[in-house]
Amino acid sequence: MIEVNYATSDDFQVLGNIHASSWKVAYRNIIPEEVLNNITAEKRGAYFRKALTEGWEQDAIIYEDGTPLGLICIGKARDIDLDNSHGEIWGIYLLPEVWGKGIGSILIQWGIAELKNRGYEKISLWVLKDNVQAIKFYEKSGFTFDGTSKEINIGMPLIECRYIK
């Protein structure tokens, strides 16, 4: 049985494991190896513990038969050029072994529904320009590139593109 539940601060280790595992595979050949090697479940877990304890992030975990498989972070859009009608998927990460099995589609649809239930009319998200697999997933989920991009630096300069639904 598939279910999605909001995370609590007690879920920090689960969130850290999913996040680190996903990053190491999704961003291979995009982000420098030395950066990826520095990402650990423990470090990411510490981040999630702080974020959830202090209440500045809202995460949910998708489970299949009680086994955690992925996470989604949602909230108000953080971009200053978007008004209050925009929610945002701050991040969505799945364990690599469940990619392509429909779990991500269930999770993103859950996130979209949650944001719409909060009154948001549009939803944004950011994706690395070179993350072709993620872009295809977001486009399949109804998101389109809105023409906005920005440079970030994660061990090297990278371009992120904003998608809107």
Summary of the structure (lengths in Angstrom):
residues: 165
radius of gyration: 15.2
end to end distance: 28.0
largest distance: 41.3
contacts: 491
relative contact order: 0.16
helix: 39%
strand: 34%
